[in-house]
């Protein structure tokens, strides 16, 4: 299994590895040195093989400049040789032909598999709607809609339900449009892959999956939408937590049901000091309970969190809030006290919120996040929109709408209904349950 070295991609790949291991498959993780997963965090039977040189680990201080596209290109140029060597060694040691499952951004693995006569399956770690945008980009470019309408227009995109031009994915503001189009064209292709695995559900994305299967894949290639992965893995009964994390969860234990707004923007998003101040006062003035993850590096130009909160914030909020540097998100979202989630709309975070029935305040930054936000808000009706650079008064109103106001009741109800449908799809007889069994049979027959 070949993950892309960003946490939002590593997590679903290793979740899938855990699921397949529970079905009897031995697992080897072939990973770049950059952001290498810690073997002690996973099943002791997993084998981990570093692909080195990977071309990026020695440039880790320049990843922001490289962008996703640059990292993908360097990995594609440097990793095929060590990956081929690793596959050859595996085959020599156990005498069996392996099956390769690779992240869609690690497309070099498919070419190596084809060269060695090894079947390969591509794992899509974002929503199906996001990949659908990759197929529409060339037509938009031909009609002259890009880049002029690319980042500012609220006009709907033809052929993409619920999406506006400004929702289309972008990975960096200074990446030439032609380079982005080339990148999208490369990533969307399945080439010689024997199947596509998706961390999504037909309950959530039946329309997008149907369009992709009918119009944008080789007809004979099966698609297995078998997510959300995380709900098919048991959390450990005992988990080592720091004193801060234990204290944070104890805070939630003391709060009424559905009363706490959980606020977290993932591991990459950055806000300006001015935006952070507006966020803080919007939270404080809302009068709502909150659990806020302010990780080091969240605020541009500030590596620590100790002096970020505005003067008077703690006095204003008293004991109705908790600010931490990190939190066990699955435990937090699954806690009975949590009634809302202010999120960057990363796909993993979104699936976790949906599966726990938590409505969302959507503040996307880049990449697939605006696409996901539109799904949450307009597609499923379980979220409200947060615009960039909103002032504290607007933030206060949105928080209250999500958590307590009458005009947010429909969103809160929709979130609980969607949870039932998604979890139902994973139960025996559901589409996700059946799809996983079909995937297991498919891999076993490769």
C-alpha positions in Angstrom: 0.0 0.0 0.0 1.5 3.3 -1.1 0.3 6.5 0.7 0.9 10.1 -0.3 3.0 11.7 2.5 0.4 14.2 3.8 -1.5 13.3 6.9 -4.9 13.7 5.2 -3.8 11.0 2.8 -1.9 8.8 5.2 -4.8 8.4 7.5 -7.3 6.9 5.1 -4.7 4.6 3.5 -3.7 3.2 6.9 -7.4 2.9 7.9 -8.0 0.9 4.8 -4.9 -1.2 5.6 -6.4 -2.0 9.0 -9.7 -3.0 7.5 -8.1 -5.3 4.9 -5.8 -6.8 7.5 -8.9 -7.7 9.6 -10.1 -9.6 6.5 -7.0 -11.7 6.4 -4.7 -9.8 4.1 -1.0 -9.3 5.0 -0.1 -5.6 4.8 3.1 -3.8 3.7 3.2 0.0 3.6 5.7 1.4 1.1 6.1 5.0 2.0 8.3 8.0 1.3 10.7 9.1 4.0 8.9 12.4 4.2 6.2 12.3 7.0 6.8 8.6 7.4 4.1 6.9 9.5 5.2 5.6 12.9 5.0 1.8 12.9 4.2 1.8 16.6 0.9 3.5 15.9 -0.4 0.6 13.8 -0.9 -3.1 13.9 2.3 -5.0 14.9 1.9 -7.3 11.8 2.2 -4.4 9.4 5.5 -4.1 7.5 6.9 -0.7 6.7 9.3 -0.1 3.8 10.8 3.4 3.2 11.1 4.5 -0.4 14.4 6.3 -0.6 15.6 8.5 -1.9 12.2 10.1 -2.3 13.3 13.5 -3.7 11.3 15.5 -1.1 12.4 14.6 2.4 15.6 16.6 2.0 13.5 19.6 0.9 11.1 19.4 3.8 11.7 23.1 4.6 10.6 24.1 1.1 7.4 22.1 0.8 5.1 25.1 0.9 7.0 26.6 -2.0 6.9 23.4 -4.0 3.2 22.9 -3.5 1.3 19.7 -3.9 2.1 19.5 -7.6 5.8 19.9 -7.0 5.9 17.2 -4.4 3.9 14.8 -6.6 6.3 15.4 -9.5 9.4 14.8 -7.3 7.9 11.6 -5.9 7.0 10.3 -9.4 10.6 11.0 -10.5 12.4 9.4 -7.6 10.2 6.7 -6.1 9.7 4.2 -9.0 13.1 2.6 -8.6 13.0 1.9 -4.8 9.3 0.8 -5.1 10.2 -1.7 -7.9 13.0 -3.0 -5.7 10.7 -3.3 -2.7 8.1 -5.3 -4.8 10.8 -7.6 -6.2 12.0 -8.3 -2.7 8.5 -9.1 -1.4 7.9 -11.5 -4.3 11.3 -13.2 -3.7 10.6 -13.6 0.0 7.1 -15.1 0.1 6.7 -16.3 -3.5 3.3 -14.7 -3.9 2.2 -12.0 -6.3 1.3 -8.9 -4.3 -1.6 -6.5 -5.0 -0.8 -2.8 -5.0 -3.1 -0.2 -3.6 -1.8 3.3 -4.2 -3.0 6.8 -3.4 -4.2 8.6 -6.6 -1.3 11.1 -6.2 1.2 8.3 -6.1 0.4 7.3 -9.7 3.9 6.1 -10.4 3.0 2.9 -8.4 0.5 1.9 -11.1 3.2 2.1 -13.8 5.6 0.0 -11.8 2.9 -2.6 -11.1 2.0 -2.8 -14.8 5.7 -3.3 -15.7 6.0 -6.2 -13.2 2.6 -7.8 -14.0 1.2 -6.9 -10.6 -2.5 -5.7 -10.3 -3.0 -2.2 -8.9 -6.0 -0.5 -7.3 -6.2 3.3 -6.9 -7.4 4.7 -3.6 -9.3 8.1 -3.9 -8.9 9.9 -0.5 -11.2 12.9 -1.3 -14.8 13.1 -2.3 -16.0 11.9 -5.7 -17.4 15.4 -6.5 -13.8 16.7 -6.3 -12.5 14.3 -8.9 -15.5 15.2 -11.1 -14.2 18.8 -11.2 -11.0 17.5 -12.7 -12.9 16.2 -15.7 -14.8 19.5 -16.2 -11.7 21.7 -16.2 -10.7 21.1 -19.8 -14.1 22.1 -21.1 -14.2 25.2 -19.0 -10.7 26.2 -20.3 -11.8 25.6 -23.9 -14.8 27.9 -23.4 -12.6 30.7 -21.9 -14.0 30.5 -18.4 -10.6 30.0 -16.8 -8.7 31.6 -15.3 -10.8 34.8 -15.3 -13.8 33.3 -13.5 -11.8 30.8 -11.6 -11.4 32.3 -8.2 -14.1 35.0 -7.8 -17.3 34.1 -9.6 -20.4 32.9 -7.8 -21.9 31.7 -11.1 -22.8 28.0 -11.1 -20.4 25.6 -13.0 -22.1 23.8 -15.8 -22.3 20.1 -15.2 -21.4 20.3 -11.5 -24.4 20.5 -9.2 -24.1 22.9 -6.2 -20.6 24.2 -7.3 -19.7 27.8 -8.2 -16.6 28.8 -10.1 -14.9 30.0 -7.0 -15.4 26.6 -5.4 -13.3 24.8 -7.9 -10.2 23.2 -6.4 -6.9 25.1 -6.4 -3.7 24.0 -4.7 -1.7 27.3 -4.8 -2.5 30.8 -5.8 0.7 31.2 -7.8 0.5 28.0 -9.8 -0.1 28.7 -13.5 -3.5 27.5 -14.7 -2.0 25.3 -17.5 0.2 23.5 -14.9 -2.9 22.9 -12.7 -4.8 21.5 -15.7 -1.9 19.1 -16.5 -1.8 18.0 -12.9 -5.6 17.4 -12.8 -5.4 15.5 -16.1 -2.7 13.2 -14.7 -4.3 12.5 -11.3 -7.8 11.8 -12.7 -6.7 9.0 -15.0 -6.8 5.4 -13.9 -4.7 4.2 -16.8 -4.1 0.5 -16.1 -5.6 0.3 -12.6 -7.8 -2.7 -12.1 -10.2 -1.0 -9.7 -10.9 2.2 -7.8 -11.5 2.3 -4.0 -13.2 5.3 -2.6 -13.4 6.6 1.0 -17.0 7.7 0.4 -20.5 6.3 0.4 -23.2 6.0 -2.1 -25.4 7.5 0.6 -23.4 10.7 0.3 -22.4 10.8 -3.4 -24.5 8.5 -5.5 -24.9 11.1 -8.2 -21.2 12.0 -8.6 -20.1 8.3 -8.4 -22.7 7.4 -11.1 -21.5 10.2 -13.4 -17.8 9.2 -12.9 -18.6 5.5 -13.6 -20.6 6.2 -16.7 -18.6 8.9 -18.3 -15.1 9.1 -16.9 -13.7 5.7 -16.3 -12.9 2.7 -18.4 -16.3 0.8 -18.3 -14.9 -2.5 -17.0 -13.1 -0.9 -14.1 -15.1 -1.5 -10.9 -15.6 1.3 -8.3 -15.8 0.4 -4.6 -17.2 3.2 -2.5 -16.7 1.6 0.9 -16.4 4.5 3.3 -16.3 6.0 5.8 -13.3 3.9 6.7 -12.9 5.2 10.2 -16.3 3.8 11.3 -15.2 0.3 10.3 -12.3 0.3 12.7 -12.6 -0.1 16.5 -10.9 2.6 18.5 -8.6 1.1 21.1 -10.3 0.7 24.5 -7.2 2.1 26.2 -5.3 5.0 24.6 -2.3 6.9 25.9 -3.3 10.5 26.4 -1.3 13.5 27.6 -2.4 15.3 30.7 -3.7 18.2 28.5 -5.8 15.8 26.4 -7.2 14.0 29.5 -8.1 17.4 30.9 -9.7 18.5 27.7 -11.9 15.4 27.5 -12.8 15.8 31.1 -14.1 19.3 30.2 -16.4 17.8 27.7 -17.7 15.3 30.3 -18.9 18.2 32.4 -21.0 19.9 29.6 -24.6 19.4 28.7 -25.5 17.3 25.6 -25.0 19.0 22.2 -23.9 22.2 23.8 -20.2 22.5 22.8 -18.9 23.9 19.5 -15.7 22.1 18.5 -13.3 24.3 16.5 -10.4 22.8 14.5 -8.9 23.6 11.1 -6.6 20.6 10.5 -2.8 20.5 10.3 -2.1 22.9 7.4 -4.5 25.9 7.4 -3.2 29.3 8.5 -5.1 32.4 9.5 -3.9 36.0 9.8 -3.5 37.6 13.3 -6.4 39.9 12.5 -8.7 37.0 11.4 -7.7 35.1 14.6 -8.7 38.1 16.8 -12.1 38.3 15.0 -12.7 34.6 15.5 -11.8 34.8 19.2 -14.3 37.6 19.9 -17.0 36.0 17.7 -16.6 32.9 19.9 -16.5 34.8 23.1 -19.5 37.0 22.3 -21.7 34.1 21.1 -22.1 32.9 24.7 -21.8 29.3 23.6 -19.6 26.6 25.0 -16.6 25.8 22.9 -13.6 23.4 22.5 -10.9 25.2 20.4 -7.8 23.6 18.9 -5.2 26.3 18.4 -2.2 24.4 17.2 1.3 25.9 16.9 1.5 27.5 13.4 -2.2 28.2 13.0 -1.7 31.9 13.1 0.7 33.3 10.5 4.0 34.4 12.0 3.4 32.9 15.4 5.0 29.5 16.3 3.5 29.3 19.8 -0.1 29.6 21.1 0.6 31.0 24.6 0.1 34.7 23.7 -2.4 34.5 20.8 -5.7 35.0 22.6 -6.7 38.6 22.9 -6.7 40.4 26.2 -9.9 39.9 28.1 -10.9 36.7 26.2 -10.4 34.4 29.1 -12.4 36.7 31.4 -15.2 36.9 28.9 -15.5 33.2 28.3 -14.8 32.0 31.9 -15.3 28.2 32.3 -17.5 27.7 29.3 -14.5 27.1 26.9 -11.4 25.1 26.5 -8.4 26.0 24.3 -5.9 23.2 23.5 -3.0 22.6 21.2 -4.2 19.2 20.0 -7.2 17.0 20.5 -8.1 13.3 19.7 -10.7 14.4 17.1 -12.6 11.2 16.7 -13.2 11.1 20.5 -14.2 14.7 20.5 -16.7 14.6 17.6 -18.2 11.4 19.1 -18.7 12.9 22.5 -22.3 13.5 23.5 -21.5 17.1 24.6 -20.4 18.2 21.1 -23.2 19.8 19.0 -21.3 21.6 16.2 -18.0 21.7 14.4 -16.3 24.7 12.9 -14.1 23.1 10.3 -11.7 23.6 7.3 -13.7 20.9 5.5 -11.0 18.4 5.0 -12.6 15.2 3.7 -11.5 13.0 6.7 -12.8 15.6 9.2 -16.0 16.0 7.2 -16.7 12.2 7.2 -16.0 12.0 10.9 -18.5 14.8 11.6 -21.1 13.3 9.3 -20.8 9.9 10.8 -21.3 11.3 14.3 -24.3 13.6 13.3 -22.4 16.8 14.0 -23.5 19.9 11.9 -20.7 22.1 10.6 -19.6 25.7 10.1 -17.6 25.5 6.9 -14.5 27.7 6.4 -12.6 26.0 3.6 -9.1 27.2 2.6 -7.8 25.5 -0.6 -7.5 22.3 -2.6 -10.7 20.2 -2.4 -12.0 22.0 0.7 -14.3 24.5 -1.1 -15.9 21.5 -3.1 -16.5 19.6 0.1 -18.0 22.7 1.8 -20.6 23.0 -1.0 -21.5 19.4 -0.5 -22.0 19.9 3.2 -24.0 23.1 2.8 -26.0 22.6 -0.4 -25.7 18.9 -1.1 -26.5 17.5 2.3 -27.9 20.5 4.2 -25.8 19.8 7.3 -23.7 23.0 7.4 -23.6 26.8 7.2 -21.1 28.9 5.2 -18.3 30.8 6.8 -16.8 33.4 4.5 -13.1 34.4 4.6 -12.4 37.4 6.8 -15.8 37.5 8.5 -16.0 40.0 11.3 -16.8 39.1 14.9 -20.4 40.1 14.7 -21.1 37.8 11.7 -19.1 35.0 13.4 -21.2 35.3 16.5 -24.4 35.1 14.5 -23.3 32.0 12.6 -22.3 30.2 15.8 -25.6 30.9 17.4 -27.5 29.8 14.3 -25.6 26.5 14.2 -25.9 25.8 17.9 -29.1 27.2 19.3 -31.2 29.5 17.1 -34.4 28.3 15.6 -33.4 28.8 12.0 -30.6 26.3 12.5 -32.9 23.5 13.7 -33.3 22.1 10.2 -29.5 21.8 9.8 -29.1 20.0 13.2 -32.0 17.6 12.3 -30.5 16.9 8.9 -27.1 16.0 10.5 -28.7 13.4 12.7 -30.7 11.9 9.8 -27.6 11.8 7.6 -25.7 10.0 10.3 -28.4 7.3 10.5 -28.2 6.8 6.7 -24.4 6.6 6.5 -24.1 4.2 9.5 -27.0 2.2 8.0 -25.0 1.8 4.8 -22.2 0.1 6.8 -24.5 -2.3 8.5 -25.2 -5.8 7.1 -27.2 -5.4 3.9 -26.1 -1.8 3.4 -24.2 -0.6 0.3 -21.0 0.0 2.1 -21.1 -3.4 3.9 -21.8 -5.2 0.6 -19.2 -3.1 -1.2 -16.5 -4.1 1.2 -17.3 -7.7 0.9 -17.1 -7.4 -2.9 -13.8 -5.5 -2.6 -12.3 -8.3 -0.5 -13.4 -10.9 -3.0 -12.0 -8.8 -5.9 -8.6 -8.4 -4.2 -8.5 -12.1 -3.4 -9.1 -13.0 -7.0 -6.4 -10.7 -8.4 
